[in-house]
Structures are given as structure tokens and as C-alpha cells.
Amino acid sequence: MEKGRPPTPGEKSYCRRNRWTCCTETNIQSVNQHFVEAVKAFKKKMEIAEELFSLFKGKKFVELIETIKEEDKCLSIVKDMNVEIKGKKYDFFTSIYQNIRQDQAANVLLDIETYLKSIVWFHSDLVCSLCNPTLQPFFHFREGESVLKAHVSTCFEIMEERDFELELINLYEKYISKVVEFVKCGTGRDNDESGESEVEKLENDITDPTKLSPLDKDLIRNFQETHHKCITDKSLELPECQKFCSKDLRVYSFPIPNFFRNLQVSLKILFEELSGMEIEEYYEDIKEEPFLLGVYDEPISFFQNNKRVEAFKVSDTTWTFSDIDGSNMYREIMSKRFINAVFESSKVLLASLVAGVAFLVL
């Protein structure tokens, strides 16, 4: 609407904190269906990580490691993996090392739901921010350029998301990927008798559900260094930290390409060795959907693209920060009515799926 007005009960049922509104109930409902589909896709993406980290519970994983320990040819993969406590090193096969890594996996498993909610809330709360006439001065959508003025407190919320992403990346790099290669070696999954050239192997790795693709090391290192630099830049004086705390208003993407594809490969290898059941069969019988390699690396659009979005370059919105004023969309809470259609119903399903995976490997 051109002018704000007090909300109707229907409008208030969505954006409860908005004392004035620029949006009708119909406006809000018009983006709801696409948003719900995006939440479903995002939850399926995060289920890959939940299913993978659930495999580290129970004694079967430790038993598998102990069995492969007898394979001398595989020891070189894990020979440099250790932790040092009070000057004493504990290698990969010690219970102390495995307990530490399994505790890290358990912590990631617990934090997944918080991360999932934070991403969903950012995009849903953004609707209430845009519908609030008192926040309109902080949003400048114009032909050729869009600018958002955000309060620095917004960055604290986004940095928590970055913390989780970094923890996930580090655990994969330092532990999961090596465990997967170790298990492949010890179970004969890495035998290559195809006669392919090195170039052909690299080209086919991305489509092979048993091979981890090389991740962009420079991109990972830059992410780690920027995170380390920006956790101390509380006032966001550094341009790189302002960019690190900026997000696409429409689309979610994990910062490292092919990362979730590799989580799928890891899940397949470990699940099948621990349960004796093909992951494809599990997905078809239990989840009633196909196990499609690589689909979870695709960006997730919470709001549809259109000519106006493109003209205003909304996906390239420039973020500026202020410690005096500015929007913090995380505080403009969208009610559960907007996301409840998928969020609550899938919660029960997800709990049963994770419990099922854990049961298979106990």
C-alpha cells in the first residue's frame, strides 16, 4: 500500500509486532506457498547432515574402525590424525580421540535445528520488516540498485550462522572426509580397475556416488580467515566483514560448492557399511523418495524471481550497517501461521527418520 495503516486482525495474525502495516493479508499470503516449498527443500537439505552425523552414535562405528585397523594399506590415510592434551598425543584409534570427534559430531547434530530455524526465520521475518512502515526508510529498492541499512545487531545473528557453517566445514575437512576414505580403503570400495585416464576420472568423480569431490581449498581458507578476522570486528569497520555479514534477501546457498554432495557420498558409504542396507533402498522404502546425488547443493529460493526483482537487483542488495539505527529483521517476528504448514508437520517426520538411522547402526 502507498500509506501505512493499522493492521486488520488477519494481518496482525502474521506480523504480530507490526502496529502499522504496508501489506494486506492477501499480499502476505501471495508469497506463502513458494516460501513453504522452499522450507521443505531446505529441510531435506539439512536432513542429509542430520542423517550423516547420527551415524556416529553407538558402538558399530567404533567396531568398524577397529576392523579396518588391521588393513595396513589404509593406515596412511589417518596417520596424521591426533589430538594433543596436556602435551600427550592421542591418535586416531584411541578412544579419547574418537570420543572427542564424536562429541563434536553430536554438537553439530544439536546445532542443525538452530541453524535451520535461523535461516527460515531470517527470510520469514524479512516479510514483516518490509511490511512495517516504520522500517521503510531502511529499505531502498530502486531501478538498478537496492540498499539495505541494517543495525549492527543483525550481524551478531548472522555470525552465529557463520559459526555453525565453519564448524560443519572444519569437522568435514579434518575428520569426516578422512574417515570416509579410510572406510572405503578398508572395505574395498576404492578399487579402481576402470582404466580411465586422470582427466576422465576427474570428470566422472562428480557423478560417482562413492567418490568425494575436491572442494575449493582457497574458498575454504578465505572463509576461515575472514571468520577469524570478523569475530573481533564488533563495529564492522572492515569492508570484508560487512560483506561477511550480508546475505541474499531471496536465496540461500551454502558458502562452499559441492559440500552437501560430499555429505551425501559420506552418508552413503558409512550408512551402507554400518547398516548393511543400500542408501537408495532406505530412501525409497522409508522416506519414499529417490536418493539423488548433488541436488542439495542447488540454491534455495525463498521468494520468487520476477522482472521487478531483477530490475531492482534485489539479490545483489548492498548492505550498510549502523550502530545507531537500521533494520534487524530477526526481531520483526513472523508468526508460525506463515511457516507452520511445513515446519511443525515435518518435525515429527524428521525425528522418526533420525531415530530410524540411529537404530540401524546401534
Order of alpha helices (4+ residues) and beta strands (2+ residues): alpha-alpha-alpha-alpha-alpha-beta-beta-alpha-beta-beta-alpha-alpha-alpha-alpha-alpha-beta-alpha-alpha-beta-alpha-beta-alpha
